[in-house]
Amino acid sequence: MADQAPRGWPAPPAHLHFLGICGYAVSGLALCCQELGFRVTGSDEDAYPPTTETLEAAGIPFSPHHDEANLDRWGVPQLVVLGNQVQAGNSELVAARDRGLPLLSEAEAYRGLTQGRQRAVVCGTHGKTTTSSLAAFMLEVAGCAPGFRLGATSRDFTTTARLGDPREGGPFVFEGDEYTTSALDPSAKFLHWQPQVVTLLNLELDHPDLYPDLPAYVAPYRELLAQLGPQDHLIYNAADPLVSELAKSSWAKVQSFGLAGADWTLTAPLANVGGRLRLLVRTPDGGEVEMALPGFGAHNAADGLAALATAVQLGADPQVAAQAAASSRGAARRFEVLGSVRGVTVVDDYAHHPTKIRATIAGARQQFGEEVQLIMVHVPHTYSRTRALLPEYRGAFEGLDLLVLGEIEPARERHLAGTVSSADVAALVSGPEVVLVGSAEAAIREVVDRLRAPAVVVCSSVRGFDDVAARLLRALGERQE
């Protein structure tokens, strides 16, 4: 494969340098380019595991700081690839532009790598990683050798991206991303990918730092669907009114999914069997398949239906794809049970939007019962999201016995002054006892001091709050000794 390169790129073993290389999607792209025979280097200023460990294992050198000197550290690159976390005033980016080095965004690079492939974009506010990673796994088990680009880690794969079978028409699954392409391109990333298949899960206001209201947030989705022609395919959630409205205006061939009244739908109530969600599914042609999914609840069932419909559209056999779900481990940090110590179960979870928090709490009660003590360690994500969604936190934590609330994780807004605090979230909480903490260490102390088994502790955040879930589990084990 070392002789292959997208049109307009230098040929391998040309030197590609990645700004923001430690992001999930960008690190995956770097690995794909290394696989093609390119020499890959990079830099980042917000590097943390697991992507740092993945890059180190692959032998890809990178600097943990952005600096103009990085453009000469490993030799002058022939192409600079730009991740969207890199700010416009970044010294390394400014220097690359001043020196006239060719620049390409991560989203544009993926389009080049997947030229001629059958591309699917799985998009929406919630469930993108779960659905896209499961669809890719179904295709893998079905022998379709898919490529994929995920926004987070799947426990079914060793990387967040791979090329798969590069032949013309081979399937490639994108986890859709409505966030900006880069500091130089404000358009949504998924608009670069020109898919033949779009799977639209749900729509609810998110990323308020970019989209001031719901119509603004929906606008790039409308644009994405407008790219689809009569020969293309739209798979949509029949239970979401806004999604259904958008589907009506599409020129594409449409299929719906949903727990009832859809093309891909259930023929029996949801059931939990052996710790997995059991679905009996009617396919659009009237056939029936059975799926056993990781996770719980209606939201995971809907994501499973969407993944199945996507995989089949990309060439998987329906029976084989459905059976594959039984061996899927699911996306990392989506209600991932890390372990149990003396009747205390520790769960690592990604939920950061009030809607997802509600679903996570409801699912935990469904899975573990009303008798257990249910604790959540939660870190709100970004000042802009917390401020814009603040009213939605009212009632979001009902069903908990204890909420341990950490300080807001600023992420890409770390250069901004805090405009809202976790205390503002705490003021809206009703039901559980609330404790505010300033560190993961303090959160662990509070949880350990207040535990009464049987208990479930859900650690909920985007970045893992300094690996608080694993550290809590270790602390419980040490306490037992």
C-alpha positions, 0 to 999 in steps of 0.5 A: 500500500506504500505506493498509494496516495490521495490525489494532490498529496505528495507520494510516500514516503513524504513527511506529513506533520500533524498539528493537534496529533493527540486528538482521537480522530487526528491520531487515527488519521496519522496512523492511517497515513503511516500505514500508507508509507508516509513519514509521520510526526506531530505536535499537541499541547493537550496530550493525554492517554490513550492516544499518546500511548497509541502514537508512542507504540506506533513509533510516531514522534510528537512534541507535547508542545506547539512551537515553530521549531517543530517544523524543523525538528524532524525535517521540514514537512511536505504537508501539514495536517491541521486538527480542529483543536488548534487555535488560529493564533497558534505559533506553529500554525502561524509559522507554517502559513508564513513559510508557505507550507501546504496545509490540509485539515483533518476532515479534508485529509479523510476525504482524500483517503476515502476517495472512491469508497462507499462512505457513510456518515453517522451523525446526530447529537447523541449516540454517534460513537456507539452507532458508528463503531457498532456498524463498523464491527458488524461490517468487520464480522460480515467480512466487508473489511470496512474502514472507519473514522471514530471520534472516540475509542471502541473496545472492538478495535485497537484504533480510532481509525483505519483504512480497511479495504481500499478498493473502489466502493469499499465501505467506510464509516464516519462518525459524523462531526458537526463541529468546525473543520479547523481554525481556518474553516468554520464549516462543519467537518461532515460536510467535507465527506460527501457520503452516499449514506447518512444515518441521522440519529437525533437532534438537540441543541449542542455546541452552543459555543458555535450554534446559538440556537437550535435552528443554527445547530440544525443548519449544517445537518440540512446542508448535509442532507441536501448533498444526497441525491436520488441514488443515495440513502438516508437512514433516520430516526422515526421517533425524533420529530425534527429528524423526521421533518428533515427526512421528508425533504430529502431526495435520497432513498429513505429508511426509518428505524425506531422501536415502533412504526419504522422500517427497522423496528422491534417485534417484541418488547425489549428484554435484558438477557445475560446482561445484554439488551435483547432485540427482535428486529423486523427488517424492511423486507419483512424478515426477522433477526435477533440482536443482543447488544451491550448496554441497556435502555431504549436509547441503546436499542435505537442506536443498535437498530441504526447500526444494523440498518447502516451496516446492511446498507453498506453490504453486510448480510442482515443475519450476520450483522445482527449476530455480530452484536452479541460479541461486540464490547461497545464503545469505550466509556459508554457505561463501561463497568470497570469492576466490583469490590465488596458489593460496590460496582464502578462504572466509567461513562462519557455522559456530559449532556443533561439528556445523556445524564438522565438516560444513564441514571435511568439505565443504571436503575433499570440494570441494578435496581432501586435498592442500590446506593447510586452515586455519580461523580460528574464533571460538566464539559466546557463553560459555553455548554454548561452555561447554555444548557444550565436550565436543563440540569434541573431534574437531570440528576434525579434518581441518584442518592449522591452527586459528587460534582467536580469543577467544569472541564474547559477543554478547548475553552481552557484559554477563556475565563470561567463564566459559569461554575459547577456551583451554578449546576449544583444550585439546580439539583433536586433529589440527591445530596450534592458535594462539590469537589476541586479534584479527583482525589477529593472526589474519591475521598468523598465517595469512599467515605459515603459508600454503603454497599450495595452501591454503584458509582458512575464516573461521568465526564468527557475526559475521565476526570484524571482517570477517577473511575480506575483510581476509585476502583483501586482505592476500594481494592486497597481499602479491602486489603 
